[in-house]
């Protein structure tokens, strides 16, 4: 196995919203130099790719990244050195969606939500994106508030309509979340619900695993292995959690879990273009661009360690029932310091061996602080 070649080919997608202002549910914190429009978000995302070499696409969020001319936005992305990745829909920030979007009891609200999802497919056509990402905050807070089964019927109808609109080279990824903002029932609460809906629709519907959207103690690598086995793992939203959906930098809370996930991806044949590695994080207190660079590096390190697993030795230990030997093979790979390997790889790619230091020395942070004066900064809801 040529580990360097596989690492060189890695593709980690950054999210446009990670470059805007964000915060907690109590306060959005502003930072100097934050982008004021989608064009400046793409320019910042291009810096992540410039210093890591493995972040060539940027996910958009609609309407946060709405522009008049999406073809022009795609041209701008190419001009700064990146491409447009997944298009993320937003049916959770409108007053009409207080009781749900595609599962809302009112047919008019459902129609409005579906219209937005179809608009996102139009944006895919205009930008060349092949992936639509769907997350629904839909759910109920109290027993008896709505008919649980009827909401699943409404969800299925909406997904069917969107699926029928996809082009032959397009797909959608259905995201799930245990809870929040709905507390009694969430309409897509787990991988099984998402899997069942996608299975019913066909091969262009797949599941996306957000690593922060699970109950404490959930074995995410089992979910990954199962979905890969069924051909239904479409991608990841990488982040970290200590308690709920914390949206911290991937690998920050449990780097060993990230390693275990990446091993299952590699072992299951998911290391390639069919499974998207996307970041989904909100940098509340850390600088935006360095936060994304560090996140990309964390995924790279976990991937490198997973690629170093001696799979032949592991298979021998597993087949012979050598419990401690099998565990030792995994731990030996995990405990390997892969930073020198990644530094060598970056130099071979004509990059600085330490992306964080290189970005800090580039002067870009100071440049955008000086230039981005006036106007409204991008952030949640903008």
C-alpha positions in Angstrom: 0.0 0.0 0.0 1.4 3.4 -1.0 0.4 5.4 2.0 1.8 8.7 0.7 -0.1 8.3 -2.6 -3.3 7.7 -0.8 -2.8 10.7 1.5 -1.9 12.9 -1.4 -5.2 12.0 -3.1 -7.3 12.7 0.0 -10.1 15.3 -0.4 -11.5 17.1 2.6 -14.3 19.6 1.9 -14.5 22.8 4.0 -17.8 24.5 4.8 -18.5 28.1 3.8 -20.2 28.8 7.1 -17.1 28.0 9.2 -15.5 31.2 7.9 -18.4 33.4 9.1 -19.2 34.6 12.6 -20.8 32.0 14.9 -21.3 31.4 18.6 -23.5 29.7 21.2 -27.3 29.8 21.4 -26.8 32.9 23.6 -24.4 35.0 21.6 -22.7 35.2 18.2 -19.2 36.4 18.5 -17.7 38.8 15.9 -14.2 38.6 14.7 -12.2 41.1 12.6 -11.6 40.1 9.0 -14.6 37.8 8.7 -16.0 37.5 5.1 -18.9 39.7 4.1 -20.2 37.6 1.2 -19.8 34.2 -0.4 -17.0 35.4 -2.6 -14.9 36.3 0.4 -15.7 33.0 2.1 -14.4 31.2 -1.0 -11.2 33.2 -0.9 -10.7 32.2 2.7 -11.4 28.6 2.0 -8.8 28.7 -0.8 -6.2 29.5 1.9 -7.0 26.2 3.6 -6.3 24.4 0.4 -3.3 26.5 -0.3 -1.6 25.4 2.9 -2.9 21.8 3.2 -3.2 20.7 -0.4 -6.2 18.5 0.3 -9.1 20.8 0.7 -10.1 21.6 -3.0 -13.8 22.1 -2.6 -16.2 24.2 -0.5 -19.7 23.4 0.6 -22.3 26.1 0.3 -25.3 26.8 2.5 -28.4 28.3 1.0 -29.7 30.9 1.7 -26.6 32.0 3.7 -24.6 31.8 0.4 -27.3 33.1 -1.9 -26.1 35.2 -4.9 -27.6 36.5 -8.1 -25.3 34.5 -10.4 -24.2 31.1 -9.2 -22.3 30.4 -12.4 -20.3 33.5 -11.6 -19.7 32.3 -8.0 -18.4 29.0 -9.4 -16.1 30.9 -11.8 -14.8 32.9 -8.8 -14.2 29.7 -6.9 -12.0 28.3 -9.7 -10.2 31.6 -10.0 -9.1 31.4 -6.3 -8.2 27.8 -6.6 -11.2 25.8 -5.3 -14.4 24.3 -6.5 -18.0 24.2 -5.3 -18.9 21.1 -3.3 -22.1 20.1 -1.6 -25.1 22.4 -1.6 -26.7 22.5 1.9 -30.3 23.3 2.2 -31.8 25.4 5.0 -35.4 24.8 6.1 -34.9 25.6 9.8 -34.5 29.4 10.0 -37.9 30.7 8.9 -40.8 31.5 11.1 -43.0 29.3 9.0 -40.9 26.3 10.1 -41.7 26.5 13.8 -43.7 23.3 13.6 -41.5 21.7 11.0 -40.7 22.1 7.3 -41.4 19.1 5.0 -43.2 17.3 7.9 -45.3 20.4 8.9 -49.0 19.7 9.4 -49.8 22.6 7.0 -49.5 21.6 3.3 -48.6 25.2 2.3 -45.6 25.2 4.6 -44.5 21.8 3.2 -44.8 23.1 -0.3 -42.6 26.1 0.6 -39.9 23.8 2.1 -39.9 21.5 -0.9 -39.7 24.5 -3.2 -36.5 25.5 -1.4 -35.0 22.0 -1.8 -35.8 22.0 -5.5 -34.2 25.5 -5.7 -31.0 23.9 -4.2 -31.0 21.3 -7.0 -31.2 24.2 -9.5 -28.1 25.7 -7.7 -26.4 22.4 -8.1 -27.0 22.6 -11.8 -25.6 26.1 -12.0 -22.5 25.4 -10.0 -21.6 21.9 -11.1 -22.2 20.4 -7.7 -23.1 16.8 -7.6 -24.3 16.6 -4.0 -27.3 18.0 -2.1 -27.2 17.7 1.7 -30.4 17.5 3.6 -30.8 18.1 7.3 -34.2 18.7 8.9 -34.8 20.2 12.3 -38.3 18.9 12.1 -39.8 17.2 15.1 -42.2 17.7 18.0 -41.7 18.7 21.7 -44.7 17.1 23.3 -46.6 13.8 23.2 -49.7 14.2 21.1 -48.5 17.4 19.4 -48.7 15.7 16.0 -49.1 12.3 14.4 -45.6 10.6 14.4 -46.4 8.2 11.5 -48.0 10.9 9.4 -44.9 13.0 9.7 -42.9 10.1 8.3 -45.3 9.9 5.4 -44.8 13.6 4.7 -41.1 13.2 4.9 -41.1 10.3 2.5 -43.3 12.3 0.0 -40.9 15.3 0.1 -37.8 13.1 -0.3 -39.4 11.3 -3.3 -40.1 14.6 -5.0 -36.6 15.9 -4.5 -35.1 12.5 -5.6 -37.1 12.6 -8.8 -35.6 16.1 -9.6 -31.9 14.9 -9.4 -29.9 14.6 -12.5 -28.2 11.2 -13.4 -24.8 12.3 -11.9 -26.3 14.0 -8.8 -27.2 12.5 -5.4 -28.6 13.7 -2.0 -27.2 12.9 1.4 -29.7 12.6 4.2 -28.4 13.7 7.6 -29.8 12.6 11.0 -29.6 14.0 14.5 -30.5 12.5 17.8 -32.2 15.7 19.1 -32.2 19.5 19.0 -34.2 21.6 18.4 -37.0 19.0 18.8 -36.9 17.2 22.1 -39.7 14.6 22.2 -39.5 13.2 18.6 -37.0 14.2 15.9 -38.3 13.1 12.5 -34.8 11.9 11.3 -33.2 11.0 14.7 -30.8 8.2 13.7 -29.0 6.3 11.0 -31.6 3.7 10.7 -34.4 6.2 9.9 -32.2 7.9 7.3 -31.1 4.5 5.9 -34.7 3.3 5.6 -35.8 6.4 3.6 -32.7 6.3 1.4 -33.1 2.5 0.7 -36.6 3.1 -0.4 -35.6 5.8 -2.9 -32.7 4.2 -4.7 -28.9 4.5 -5.3 -28.8 8.3 -5.5 -30.0 8.7 -1.9 -27.3 8.0 0.7 -26.7 8.7 4.4 -24.3 11.3 5.8 -22.8 10.7 9.3 -22.3 13.8 11.4 -19.9 12.7 14.1 -21.5 15.0 16.6 -25.1 13.8 16.2 -25.1 10.7 18.4 -26.0 9.7 22.0 -23.0 9.4 24.3 -21.3 6.1 23.9 -22.6 5.4 20.4 -20.3 3.2 18.4 -20.0 5.4 15.3 -17.6 3.1 13.6 -20.2 0.3 13.6 -22.6 2.6 11.8 -19.9 3.4 9.3 -19.1 -0.3 8.7 -22.8 -1.2 8.3 -23.6 1.6 5.9 -20.5 0.9 3.8 -21.5 -2.8 3.6 -24.9 -1.7 2.3 -23.5 0.9 -0.1 -25.4 3.6 1.6 -22.6 5.7 3.2 -22.4 8.9 1.3 -20.2 11.1 3.4 -19.3 12.6 6.8 -19.8 15.9 8.5 -16.7 15.8 10.7 -16.6 17.6 14.0 -16.2 16.7 17.7 -18.5 16.6 20.7 -18.2 16.3 24.4 -21.8 16.5 25.3 -24.3 17.2 22.4 -23.8 18.7 19.0 -20.8 20.8 20.1 -19.4 21.4 16.6 -15.9 21.5 17.9 -12.8 20.8 15.7 -12.8 17.2 14.4 -10.5 15.0 16.5 -10.4 17.5 19.4 -12.6 15.5 21.8 -11.7 11.9 20.9 -8.9 11.4 18.3 -8.9 7.7 18.9 -12.6 7.5 17.8 -11.7 9.4 14.6 -8.9 6.9 14.0 -11.3 4.0 14.5 -13.8 5.6 12.1 -11.1 6.1 9.4 -9.9 2.5 9.8 -13.5 1.3 9.0 -13.7 3.6 6.1 -10.5 2.3 4.6 -11.3 -1.4 5.5 -14.7 -1.0 4.0 -13.7 0.5 0.7 -15.0 3.9 1.5 -11.7 5.8 0.9 -12.3 7.4 -2.4 -14.6 9.8 -4.3 -17.9 8.0 -3.3 -17.6 8.9 0.4 -17.3 12.7 1.0 -15.1 13.9 3.9 -16.7 17.2 4.8 -16.1 19.4 7.8 -19.1 20.8 9.6 -17.9 23.0 12.4 -18.5 26.4 13.9 -15.4 28.2 15.2 -16.8 30.3 18.0 -13.7 31.3 19.9 -10.9 30.2 17.6 -9.7 32.0 14.4 -11.7 30.8 11.4 -9.0 29.9 8.8 -6.6 28.3 11.3 -9.4 26.4 12.8 -10.1 24.8 9.4 -6.5 24.2 8.7 -6.1 22.4 12.1 -9.2 20.3 11.4 -7.9 19.2 8.0 -4.6 18.2 9.6 -6.5 16.2 12.3 -8.3 14.2 9.6 -5.0 13.7 7.8 -3.3 12.4 10.9 -6.2 10.0 11.7 -6.2 8.8 8.1 -2.4 8.2 8.0 -2.6 6.2 11.2 -5.5 4.1 9.8 -3.5 3.5 6.6 -0.6 2.2 8.7 -2.7 -0.6 10.3 -1.1 -4.0 9.4 -4.2 -5.5 8.0 -2.6 -8.9 7.3 -1.4 -9.2 10.9 -4.7 -8.0 12.1 -6.6 -10.5 10.1 -4.3 -13.3 11.3 -4.9 -12.3 14.9 -8.6 -12.0 14.4 -9.0 -15.4 12.7 -6.9 -17.1 15.4 -8.9 -15.5 18.2 -5.9 -13.6 19.5 -7.8 -10.8 21.3 -4.8 -9.0 22.7 -2.7 -9.4 19.5 -5.5 -8.0 17.4 -5.9 -5.0 19.7 -2.2 -4.5 19.7 -2.0 -4.2 15.9 -4.6 -1.3 16.0 -2.9 0.4 19.0 0.6 0.2 17.3 -0.8 2.1 14.3 -2.7 4.6 16.5 0.4 5.3 18.6 2.6 6.0 15.6 3.7 9.6 15.3 2.7 10.4 11.7 3.5 14.1 11.7 7.0 13.5 10.2 5.4 11.5 7.4 2.9 14.2 6.7 5.6 16.8 6.8 7.6 14.9 4.2 4.4 14.5 2.1 3.7 18.2 2.1 7.2 19.0 1.0 6.9 16.6 -1.8 3.7 18.5 -2.8 5.7 21.8 -2.7 3.9 22.8 0.5 5.3 23.9 3.8 5.6 21.0 6.2 3.7 22.8 9.0 0.5 24.4 7.5 -0.3 26.3 10.7 3.0 28.1 10.8 3.0 28.7 7.1 -0.4 30.4 7.3 0.6 32.5 10.3 3.6 33.7 8.4 1.8 34.4 5.2 0.3 37.7 6.3 -3.2 36.8 5.0 -4.9 37.2 8.4 -3.5 40.8 8.7 -4.5 41.5 5.1 -8.1 40.6 5.5 -8.4 42.5 8.8 -7.1 45.6 7.0 -9.2 45.2 3.9 -12.6 44.0 5.2 -13.7 47.2 6.8 -17.4 48.2 6.5 -20.3 46.1 5.3 -22.1 43.3 7.1 -20.1 40.3 8.2 -21.3 36.9 7.3 -22.6 34.7 10.1 -25.5 32.5 11.2 -28.5 33.6 9.1 -26.5 35.6 6.6 
